[in-house]
Amino acid sequence: MKKIIIASVLSLTALSAHAAEQGAYLFGNLGYNFSKLKKMDTQGVEGLSSSNSAAGASWELGGGYRFNDHFALEASYADFGKAKSSVAARADGVSGQLDTSLSASALRFAAVGILPVTNELDLFGKFTLNQMYFKGTINAGVNVPTLGIDAAGSSSEKQSRLRPGIGLGAAYKINKQLSVRGEYEYVSLPNWKLPDGSNLMQSGMHVVKAGLNYSF
């Protein structure tokens, strides 16, 4: 009987600990965005070269509320970095370059499903709605020394779109208030087309992130 009572008390203590897993929290993430602008195919074209680079470093700040062991809601702001591409031309003393960039940021809302593995470790999946803000910029320049021509110009355009996303990750509790988290996330991007009909972006956004949670 004594063993049964002790086991019951321990079980109730564990259940109480899980039930306490609720309340508000703040979080911050640093990450890397692998998305790229489409690279122009210059293979076999003399005097032309092209390059592109991933959007790179990203960050996110937000807050959430965990309702129980298995569900939370989050709201955040994220800067997804800036993807760049460049095309350069050089022939017979004439040179020119066309640089394109696309930066992205978002106001975000996420529904988070949580699977507690141990008292310290949680796995989670999330579905996000992202109010995306894009800024595209084009800079062009041409140089013809023999004619004394050295001209440059630029233009930019801003757009906003609502896009869905999904993510998977894990959080490990360091103490009652602080935990570390890591996750992978995919965010769908608009189907932008170049004049030749090809996609502007190579794919949607693939982002890996790591950060901290602080629970109240």
WOBEL-V806808 format. One record per helix or strand of 2 or more residues. SS is the DSSP state (~ for helix, > for strand). FROM is the first residue (numbers start at 1). TO is the last residue. Records with the same first field share a line. If there is no record, write none. Layout:
BEGIN
SS = FROM-TO + FROM-TO
END
This chain:
BEGIN
~ = 2-19 + 145-147
> = 23-33 + 48-53 + 56-66 + 71-91 + 94-116 + 121-144 + 149-173 + 178-187 + 205-215
END
